[in-house]
Amino acid sequence: MDPYVYKNSTVLINKLDIRDEQELIQVEAQIIIAAILDRHSILEQVNFFLPDSLQIVHRFLFNDLYEWAVKFRSIDIYKNEPVLNGLSISYSKASEIDHDLDTIYQWMKDID
């Protein structure tokens, strides 16, 4: 059972209790657009050379909608992407997120 979705559903549990997937997609897009327009309010908190900044940005974009916005996920995910003909991008396994982030940030330092 996926702890991030409503029972017998594929809709993410959200603070607005939206149960319709298309409505949630639209509301999420509006919230993200508003956050992007207000991005200057978090720029001083963000240093993209530190992994914590990803969580700061994620919280900034999604905290109004999802309780779990700042936390790393606890399950592996696969998300059908319409722009990829229903395929998913490759997500890190939940148990490997910290390791993968360390690898990416080390790589960034190496090519700086």
C-alpha distance (Angstrom), angle and dihedral (degrees) to the residues before:
residue distance angle dihedral
M1 . . .
D2 3.79 . .
P3 3.84 109.5 .
Y4 3.80 91.0 -157.2
V5 3.81 98.5 62.7
Y6 3.79 135.1 64.6
K7 3.81 114.5 -97.4
N8 3.82 112.9 -82.1
S9 3.79 90.1 6.5
T10 3.79 144.0 91.2
V11 3.82 92.7 -140.3
L12 3.80 115.4 114.6
I13 3.79 114.9 -116.9
N14 3.77 105.7 -108.3
K15 3.78 140.3 -178.8
L16 3.81 92.1 -114.8
D17 3.83 91.4 53.8
I18 3.80 91.0 -128.3
R19 3.81 107.0 170.4
D20 3.81 98.9 179.2
E21 3.81 111.0 90.0
Q22 3.81 96.6 -149.1
E23 3.80 92.1 48.0
L24 3.80 90.3 49.8
I25 3.81 90.9 50.3
Q26 3.81 90.3 52.7
V27 3.81 94.6 46.0
E28 3.80 91.6 46.0
A29 3.82 90.1 51.8
Q30 3.81 91.2 50.9
I31 3.81 92.1 48.9
I32 3.80 91.8 48.6
I33 3.81 92.4 48.3
A34 3.81 90.1 50.9
A35 3.80 90.6 49.4
I36 3.80 92.4 48.2
L37 3.79 89.7 51.9
D38 3.82 87.9 52.1
R39 3.83 94.5 44.3
H40 3.79 92.7 120.9
S41 3.81 89.8 72.2
I42 3.83 92.1 69.8
L43 3.81 102.4 33.6
E44 3.80 93.0 101.0
Q45 3.83 90.2 55.2
V46 3.79 94.6 51.5
N47 3.78 127.3 85.1
F48 3.77 107.7 168.4
F49 3.79 90.6 -157.5
L50 3.83 89.0 69.5
P51 3.82 122.0 70.6
D52 3.82 91.8 -138.6
S53 3.79 88.5 68.8
L54 3.78 90.4 69.8
Q55 3.79 89.3 59.3
I56 3.81 91.1 46.9
V57 3.80 90.5 53.4
H58 3.81 92.8 44.0
R59 3.80 91.1 51.3
F60 3.81 90.5 47.2
L61 3.80 92.2 51.8
F62 3.80 100.6 39.8
N63 3.82 111.2 20.1
D64 3.80 94.2 96.0
L65 3.79 88.7 59.9
Y66 3.82 109.1 29.1
E67 3.82 131.6 43.5
W68 3.79 91.1 -150.7
A69 3.81 95.8 52.9
V70 3.81 96.1 121.9
K71 3.80 99.2 37.4
F72 3.77 127.5 90.4
R73 3.77 110.2 -114.9
S74 3.77 120.4 -99.8
I75 3.81 98.5 -147.7
D76 3.79 136.2 50.6
I77 3.78 114.9 -102.8
Y78 3.77 140.2 -154.6
K79 3.78 117.8 -173.2
N80 3.79 122.6 -167.2
E81 3.79 106.7 -131.9
P82 3.82 117.2 -157.4
V83 3.82 90.8 -153.6
L84 3.82 88.0 57.5
N85 3.83 94.5 49.0
G86 3.81 90.7 -102.6
L87 3.79 96.1 -47.1
S88 3.79 122.3 126.1
I89 3.75 130.5 -126.6
S90 3.79 113.4 -118.5
Y91 3.78 111.7 -89.9
S92 3.78 123.8 -168.6
K93 3.77 114.8 -105.1
A94 3.80 108.9 -101.9
S95 3.80 90.6 -116.5
E96 3.81 91.5 53.4
I97 3.80 102.7 46.3
D98 3.82 94.9 102.7
H99 3.80 91.9 46.4
D100 3.81 93.2 46.7
L101 3.80 91.6 49.0
D102 3.80 90.5 50.4
T103 3.81 89.5 50.6
I104 3.80 92.8 49.7
Y105 3.79 93.9 46.8
Q106 3.79 91.3 47.8
W107 3.79 88.9 50.8
M108 3.82 89.4 50.7
K109 3.82 90.3 52.8
D110 3.79 90.8 48.4
I111 3.80 93.5 54.4
D112 3.81 97.1 37.0
